[in-house]
Amino acid sequence: MSLFLQAQIMLQSFLSNINIVQGILLITLVYLLVKFRKNATNFLLIGVLVLFLLTEIFTRIAVAHDKNYGPIYNISITVHSLLWFRILLVNINKTNLFTFIAVPYVIFAVVDMFYIESPDHFLIYTFVVGALIYLALFLRENMYQLKNENFEFISSNENLLLCTPLLLFITTSAITGFNDSELFDITVVGNIPLYKLVNTFGNIFYYGLINVYIYRVNKLQYAQ
């Protein structure tokens, strides 16, 4: 069986067995492509959504072949953080800082993968460090804008977009950051694992804000 045919079969399998988060991901990607406007932020957003889509597809392939999908998730979370660093810096006009932030982060991720944790398991430290870097950059910029009474930036579509990964970063870091396996075993309403509930809620908020951003940007452009 050709590689193309295998990929087609796996894609069809993915589309026929998607969950609510994966469905929202696909809707968001299609919506962004339909409403696409050529700018750096939109290209990066497409990168984020395609990254998540490929992560889901390759994870399905790994599971189908009884392979460990830890490395897939670890590459995904590292690239995801890098994309959001770039989105933030693009929207605050400080892209010159990207290399100084990205290079140490990638070095840390590699060291964490092979010497601290393991490529076969979710890299908790890499995710938490990425979340803390993003949160620090976001808070610093918003505090700076507040200090200068630039309330237009605070309420802008761009800053709305920059809020997008915050809940996902914070909730996932809170669940995984203590490295406590008991947190993963806690069940809530309907015997749903706590981690799954928090992760689902965080993802719905995540994709919801991206859709609101796309809508508001296009509405503003049509009004002009």
Salt bridges, closest charged atoms under 4 A:
GLU141 OE1 - LYS94 NZ 3.27
